[in-house]
């Protein structure tokens, strides 16, 4: 038996984290210069947070250091546990590299233990899907190597698509790889974005109007989803719960999934995508990350 460790970018509800016995490492964010963390999603007031961002409150983040990972990983190793860390995409953050540095250091210090890291090439509930899969494999008695094989097979099949109200947040943080200027505020054009095969965020289509952008996400789901009846489809929203509910209704119309997990974006990832972001995560077939 091994411990599954992840970071708060995985965006999983606190109750589910506890239920599945997952270890959680917090990322920090800064509101008007004050450092904060969010380990308990139940107490996070997403509406107030994203309304504040809409009203100009400045939120920033900082690079996660290897020390932060070691702080949470080492006590588990001292308890005699092996670790599988399932982390945020290296394509949009240096946090995964910091986790690798920490893992290498800890392996030297605890050579009798096993510490592995896995790059999901995903974020938010896209990352969370991998974390839940790792916990499922562990609980079914799979070894860490067998679990890693399952995660590697899932990675090219994980579809993560989303729309935003304002590209400024992604552009400002450098997390949009193929930014082109569009007159969104003038023409009411909404971009469709995705996590590509390198785990980077790219635009792949544009539609006019917010409602049409939500419907476009559902259209891609209908075209690309595989075996919906056997999977949990995930939705994350940044202070736009009504749009998330509308998307839920659209998903259930033609290819209803086994279940839908809907959450508010946690504050760190949410600060980069911005208020009004609506994201959809589901399993498709190999190569879905390169589709448009």
C-alpha positions in Angstrom: 0.0 0.0 0.0 1.3 3.5 -0.9 0.2 7.0 -0.3 -1.3 9.1 -3.1 -0.2 12.7 -2.8 -1.4 15.7 -4.8 -1.6 19.5 -4.7 -4.6 21.8 -4.3 -4.7 22.5 -8.0 -6.4 19.1 -8.3 -9.5 21.0 -7.1 -11.1 17.9 -5.5 -13.8 18.5 -2.8 -12.4 18.2 0.8 -14.8 15.5 1.7 -13.7 13.4 -1.3 -10.1 13.9 -0.4 -10.7 12.6 3.0 -12.9 9.7 1.8 -10.3 8.5 -0.6 -7.4 8.9 1.8 -5.5 11.4 -0.4 -2.7 13.6 1.0 -2.9 17.2 -0.1 -0.2 19.8 -0.5 -1.4 23.4 -0.5 -0.4 26.1 -3.0 -0.3 29.7 -1.9 -1.9 32.7 -3.3 -1.8 36.4 -2.3 -4.8 38.8 -2.0 -3.5 42.3 -2.0 -0.2 41.0 -0.8 -1.5 38.8 2.0 -0.5 35.1 1.7 -3.4 32.5 1.9 -3.9 28.8 1.3 -7.0 26.8 0.7 -7.0 23.2 2.0 -10.7 23.1 2.8 -12.8 23.8 -0.3 -16.0 23.6 1.8 -15.0 26.9 3.5 -13.9 28.7 0.4 -16.4 31.4 -0.7 -15.9 31.2 -4.4 -18.6 33.8 -5.3 -17.0 36.4 -3.0 -13.5 35.6 -4.3 -14.3 35.9 -8.0 -16.6 38.9 -7.5 -13.6 40.6 -5.8 -11.4 39.8 -8.8 -14.1 41.2 -11.1 -14.0 44.4 -9.0 -10.3 44.8 -9.4 -8.8 43.1 -6.3 -5.3 41.9 -7.2 -4.6 38.2 -6.7 -1.1 36.8 -7.4 0.7 33.5 -6.9 4.3 32.5 -6.5 6.4 29.5 -7.6 6.1 26.5 -5.3 9.4 25.5 -3.8 10.8 22.0 -3.3 10.7 22.7 0.4 6.9 23.0 0.4 6.7 19.4 -1.1 9.3 18.1 1.4 7.4 19.5 4.3 4.4 17.4 3.5 6.1 14.3 2.0 8.8 13.6 4.5 6.5 12.9 7.5 4.9 10.2 5.4 8.2 8.6 4.6 9.1 8.7 8.2 6.0 6.7 8.9 7.4 4.0 6.5 5.1 4.8 3.6 5.9 4.9 -0.1 4.6 7.9 -2.1 3.1 8.5 -5.5 2.8 12.2 -6.2 0.3 13.1 -8.9 0.8 16.7 -10.0 -0.2 19.7 -12.0 0.9 20.0 -15.6 4.5 20.9 -16.2 3.3 22.6 -19.4 1.8 25.5 -17.4 3.7 25.6 -14.1 7.1 24.9 -12.6 5.5 23.2 -9.6 5.9 19.7 -11.0 9.6 20.3 -11.5 9.8 21.4 -7.9 8.1 18.2 -6.8 10.7 16.2 -8.8 13.5 18.0 -7.0 11.9 17.3 -3.7 11.4 13.6 -4.6 15.0 13.2 -5.7 16.3 14.7 -2.4 14.0 12.5 -0.3 15.0 9.4 -2.1 18.6 10.1 -1.2 17.6 10.6 2.4 15.3 7.6 2.5 16.8 5.0 0.1 14.6 2.3 1.6 11.5 4.0 0.4 9.9 4.5 -3.0 8.9 8.0 -4.2 7.4 8.4 -7.7 6.0 11.5 -9.5 3.5 11.6 -12.3 2.9 14.6 -14.6 -0.8 14.7 -15.5 -0.3 17.4 -18.1 -3.6 18.7 -16.7 -4.9 21.1 -14.0 -8.0 21.6 -11.9 -10.4 18.6 -12.1 -8.4 17.3 -15.1 -5.6 16.7 -12.6 -8.2 15.5 -10.1 -9.4 12.7 -12.4 -5.9 11.3 -12.4 -5.6 11.6 -8.6 -8.9 9.7 -8.1 -7.7 7.0 -10.6 -4.5 6.6 -8.6 -6.5 6.2 -5.4 -8.8 3.7 -7.1 -5.9 1.6 -8.3 -4.2 1.7 -4.9 -7.4 0.6 -3.2 -7.9 -2.2 -5.6 -4.5 -3.6 -4.7 -2.5 -2.5 -7.7 1.2 -1.8 -7.2 2.6 1.6 -7.7 4.1 0.6 -11.0 0.8 -0.9 -12.2 -0.9 2.4 -11.1 1.5 4.5 -13.1 0.8 2.4 -16.1 -2.9 3.0 -15.7 -2.3 6.8 -15.4 0.0 6.8 -18.5 -2.8 5.0 -20.5 -5.3 7.6 -19.4 -3.2 10.7 -20.1 -3.7 10.9 -23.9 -7.4 10.2 -23.5 -8.2 13.0 -21.0 -10.0 15.8 -22.6 -9.9 19.2 -20.9 -11.7 22.1 -22.6 -12.9 25.4 -21.3 -14.0 28.9 -22.1 -13.2 32.2 -20.3 -14.7 35.6 -20.0 -11.4 37.5 -20.4 -8.1 36.2 -21.8 -6.3 38.9 -19.8 -5.8 36.6 -16.8 -4.2 33.8 -18.8 -2.2 36.2 -20.9 -0.9 38.1 -17.9 0.3 34.9 -16.2 2.0 33.6 -19.3 -0.2 30.4 -19.4 -1.7 30.9 -22.8 0.7 29.5 -25.4 -0.9 30.7 -28.7 -2.4 34.0 -27.7 -3.7 36.2 -30.6 -5.4 39.5 -30.0 -9.2 39.2 -30.4 -11.7 42.0 -29.9 -13.7 40.0 -27.4 -15.1 42.9 -25.5 -16.2 44.6 -28.7 -17.5 41.7 -30.7 -18.5 39.5 -27.7 -16.3 36.7 -29.1 -15.5 33.9 -26.6 -12.5 31.7 -27.0 -12.6 27.9 -26.6 -9.4 26.6 -25.0 -7.9 23.2 -24.2 -5.0 21.5 -22.6 -2.9 20.1 -25.5 -0.7 17.1 -25.7 2.1 19.0 -24.0 -0.1 20.1 -21.2 -0.1 23.7 -22.4 -3.2 25.9 -22.8 -4.0 26.9 -26.3 -7.0 28.4 -28.1 -8.7 26.1 -30.6 -11.9 27.9 -31.6 -13.9 31.1 -31.1 -17.7 31.5 -30.8 -19.8 34.6 -30.4 -21.7 34.9 -27.2 -21.5 33.4 -23.7 -24.4 31.0 -24.1 -23.0 29.8 -27.4 -19.6 29.1 -25.8 -21.2 26.9 -23.1 -23.1 25.0 -25.8 -19.9 24.6 -27.8 -18.4 22.8 -24.8 -21.3 20.4 -24.8 -21.1 19.9 -28.5 -17.5 18.8 -28.2 -18.5 16.5 -25.4 -21.1 14.9 -27.5 -18.7 14.4 -30.4 -15.7 13.1 -28.3 -16.8 11.4 -25.2 -16.3 7.6 -25.0 -18.4 5.3 -22.7 -20.0 8.2 -20.7 -22.2 5.7 -18.8 -19.0 4.4 -17.1 -17.3 7.6 -16.1 -17.6 10.7 -13.9 -17.5 13.9 -16.0 -16.2 16.9 -14.2 -17.0 20.7 -14.4 -15.2 23.5 -12.8 -16.4 27.1 -12.8 -15.0 30.4 -11.5 -18.0 32.2 -10.0 -20.5 31.2 -12.8 -22.6 28.5 -11.2 -25.6 29.2 -13.3 -23.6 28.4 -16.5 -22.2 25.3 -14.9 -25.8 24.1 -14.2 -26.7 24.8 -17.8 -23.7 22.8 -19.0 -24.8 19.9 -16.7 -28.2 19.9 -18.4 -26.7 19.8 -21.8 -24.4 16.9 -20.9 -27.3 14.8 -19.7 -29.3 15.5 -22.9 -27.6 13.2 -25.4 -24.9 11.2 -23.7 -25.6 11.2 -19.9 -22.5 10.3 -17.9 -22.5 8.0 -14.9 -22.2 11.1 -12.7 -21.2 14.7 -12.9 -18.8 16.3 -10.4 -19.1 20.1 -10.4 -16.9 22.4 -8.3 -15.9 26.0 -8.0 -12.3 26.6 -9.1 -10.0 26.7 -6.2 -8.3 30.1 -5.7 -4.8 29.5 -7.1 -5.7 28.0 -10.5 -8.8 30.2 -10.6 -6.6 33.3 -10.3 -4.9 32.4 -13.6 -8.0 31.5 -15.6 -10.1 34.4 -14.2 -13.7 34.9 -13.2 -16.3 33.4 -15.5 -14.2 30.5 -16.6 -16.1 27.3 -17.3 -14.2 24.1 -17.8 -15.2 20.5 -18.8 -13.1 17.4 -18.2 -13.9 13.9 -19.5 -12.4 10.7 -21.0 -12.3 10.3 -24.7 -9.9 8.4 -27.0 -6.2 8.6 -27.7 -5.3 11.9 -29.5 -8.2 13.9 -28.2 -5.8 16.6 -26.9 -4.8 17.5 -30.5 -8.4 17.9 -31.7 -10.2 21.1 -32.5 
